[in-house]
Amino acid sequence: MRHEYECVIVGSGGAGLYSALETSAGAKTAVLSKLYPVRSHTGAAQGGISAALGNREEDKPEWHAFDTVKGGDYLVDQQAAMILARDAVQAVYDLENRGLPFSRTKDGRIDQRRFGGHTKEFGKGPVRRACYAADRTGHMILQTLYQQCIKNKVAFFDEFQVIDVILDGKTCKGVIAIELATGTLHTFAAKAVLFATGGFGRIFKITSNAFANTGDGPAVLARKGIPLQDMEFFQFHPTGIKGLGILITEAVRGEGGILRNSAGERFMEQYAPTLLDLAPRDMVSRAIMTEIAAGRGMRGDKKIDDYVDLNATHLDKGVLEAKLPDITDFCKTYLGVDPNHTPIPVLPTAHYAMGGIPTDLDGRVVVDEKGGIIHGLYAAGECACVSVHGANRLGTNSLLDLVVFGRRAGIHIEEYVKNIDFPAIPSDAAAEAEAQKWIDRLTDGKKGPHGGHITEEMQT
Ligand SMILES: Cc1cc2nc3c(=O)[nH]c(=O)nc-3n(C[C@H](O)[C@H](O)[C@H](O)COP(=O)(O)OP(=O)(O)OC[C@H]3O[C@@H](n4cnc5c(N)ncnc54)[C@H](O)[C@@H]3O)c2cc1C
């Protein structure tokens, strides 16, 4: 079956929906998503979105950009970091104006809390920079953007999984998707395609990521010979629920929670004397594993699955109830513990892909070291690598990345499609035949190793 849209967006998380908002202002836009849109992993984001609004104390985009570069171990594209920090302020107010119900200060402004690696005056001490809606910030972003896309008459193809991209030399001409309900293949001809397929934490056994985070976008493009960037930089979040990997947001530490070892010591004093428990994630994760290796985990057996305690029992009861209600629920449901009275057993969990599909500052996919591009091919969000997070992303900078760079890609696409005709593409049958070959290879089930076994081996 064949469809024609000026712009096709693959993925309906924060990045895909924000881009769609921009492209749909001038271009006929379709969003394809293998999930129902608001089930995207963006909806699981808890802690917040950063912006130097300065609502609780003085803050500046320059400080935010510095923290982003330093937190990324100086492997960040510094121009991208400046854009991220500068555009953050307007981006958050845009979300507010579009209806996002942020948590508020007593005088009615957007409230802000502390998060790892975010500092004032170039590292002097923690700053309140994370804007949040309780511990459901991503959920609120998705709902807000989805309703705005519906208003803008974006066409949604829910539960359509993209399995191939149509490239003709240096031009992208569309995608092939499988409709999950029927197994039918669909060809989407497009002037521009944006990949916003999210992360790939599911390559690991213990991860905070949803089951759907399997890295389809980077895989589809890699199969076509497009190189991926910074794939060795994968972030481990320090506080996953032990054994399960389910995320306990950094906001618990932002609100005053403390990590302790078996001797009851606040061990981050040894590793990061200024920022303590709010040091960047890579530092805190390494500190936890160092404590465990030294026999100071809670069990003390030096095994890799020992754990440390995240203690929030000293916080006011009202703080957990008002600002971290979902976390309290998770602990009760999955661990049978009430964080008001019992410390939470935590261990680092695979969390975020800094690397992915290489792009320039406008979301165009870059295919070689000279900055060569494929016309009409874009990427944004966690599947993309605009290199704004370097080797380690700061908490709350990802939701911001979706909005800032999703918006920039959307604006670029809207302009780009105005000036070109629909590209001629081969007949549906020819375009779909190649995709069908892939499906057949996976489903004939007669030769070679079992896909499930390969997955398990890789994850372990
Ligand atoms: C538990 C958790 C908490 C987090 N908390 C925070 C936080 O507080 N602050 C912060 O800044 N960041 C946070 N992050 C990181 C952040 O949420 C993610 O990086 C971000 O939401 C990714 O958004 P995205 O739009 O790129 O992709 P996603 O929201 O993951 O969406 C991907 C979309 O692509 C679609 N898709 C994928 N493959 C295909 C395919 N083949 N065909 C069609 N559609 C496809 C999916 O259906 C989905 O709609 C958190 C992450 C996790 C896992």
The ligand as an ORCA input file, in Angstrom:
! r2SCAN-3c Opt
* xyz 0 1
  C      13.020      5.715     33.066
  C      13.623      6.914     32.371
  C      13.590      8.168     32.979
  C      14.143      9.271     32.346
  N      14.088     10.487     32.964
  C      14.564     11.578     32.324
  C      14.437     12.881     32.899
  O      13.872     13.057     33.975
  N      14.943     13.928     32.222
  C      15.564     13.792     31.023
  O      15.996     14.784     30.455
  N      15.675     12.572     30.442
  C      15.191     11.479     31.057
  N      15.301     10.255     30.465
  C      15.816     10.160     29.089
  C      14.738     10.612     28.115
  O      13.477     10.321     28.633
  C      14.887      9.939     26.758
  O      16.198     10.093     26.293
  C      13.935     10.586     25.759
  O      12.633     10.614     26.259
  C      13.939      9.902     24.403
  O      12.964     10.534     23.597
  P      12.825     10.239     22.064
  O      11.746     11.113     21.541
  O      14.155     10.319     21.414
  O      12.394      8.703     21.994
  P      11.213      7.871     22.725
  O      10.402      8.694     23.629
  O      11.841      6.638     23.239
  O      10.281      7.506     21.511
  C      10.705      6.638     20.483
  C       9.578      6.523     19.490
  O      10.037      5.826     18.344
  C       9.081      4.884     17.972
  N       9.794      3.823     17.228
  C      10.922      3.171     17.582
  N      11.281      2.310     16.623
  C      10.358      2.435     15.636
  C      10.174      1.822     14.369
  N      11.003      0.890     13.902
  N       9.104      2.182     13.637
  C       8.223      3.105     14.088
  N       8.360      3.733     15.279
  C       9.414      3.395     16.023
  C       8.431      4.430     19.243
  O       7.137      3.920     18.982
  C       8.367      5.751     20.003
  O       7.215      6.463     19.641
  C      14.749      9.121     31.075
  C      14.772      7.880     30.463
  C      14.234      6.774     31.111
  C      14.331      5.433     30.426
*
